[in-house]
């Protein structure tokens, strides 16, 4: 049913805790692939007019958002210092989500079974339609799948970077406009 698709005019992308402290827990190759997919998803969001909200957990001791992410965020982007595992528990971040006026939130980042999952559940409880881009999230070992399973069990939509991109694009005319902007820098394993 068309109504079940995510609409770029009602979507917000939240980028959660893409910091070296969490990326370093992953196999180096997996971390590189994950980072490339998140960067590409941010670029796609911006090309399609989908706002992006970024946050990093406890920036002082954990360090800033990875440079590759900061490089593709809008110049005026605020990176929130997240003090709760679930972003919806932190009033300034939840207010920033609300201020976008969007009803659909797509999540990516780290770690799938902690901050992504708790953020998804909190946003869902706050009335948002929530999706997680499974191939743009990560946790070490079986924790990634455990986080996805927990979200699936509560009705959070599980999608992929490619899947959400095509939900946002919807038609060949839009694809013809944005594909040239994005196709040259596709992450390994991602096809359009």
Secondary structure by P-SEA (a helix, b strand, c coil): ccccccccccbbbbbccccaaaaaaccaaaaaaaaaaaaaaaaaaaaacbbbbbbbccccccccccaaaaaaccccccccccccccccccaaaaaaaaaacccbbbbbccccccaaaaaaaaaaaaccbbbbcccccccccaaaaaaaaaaaaaccccccaaaaaaaaaccaaaaaaccccccccccccccc
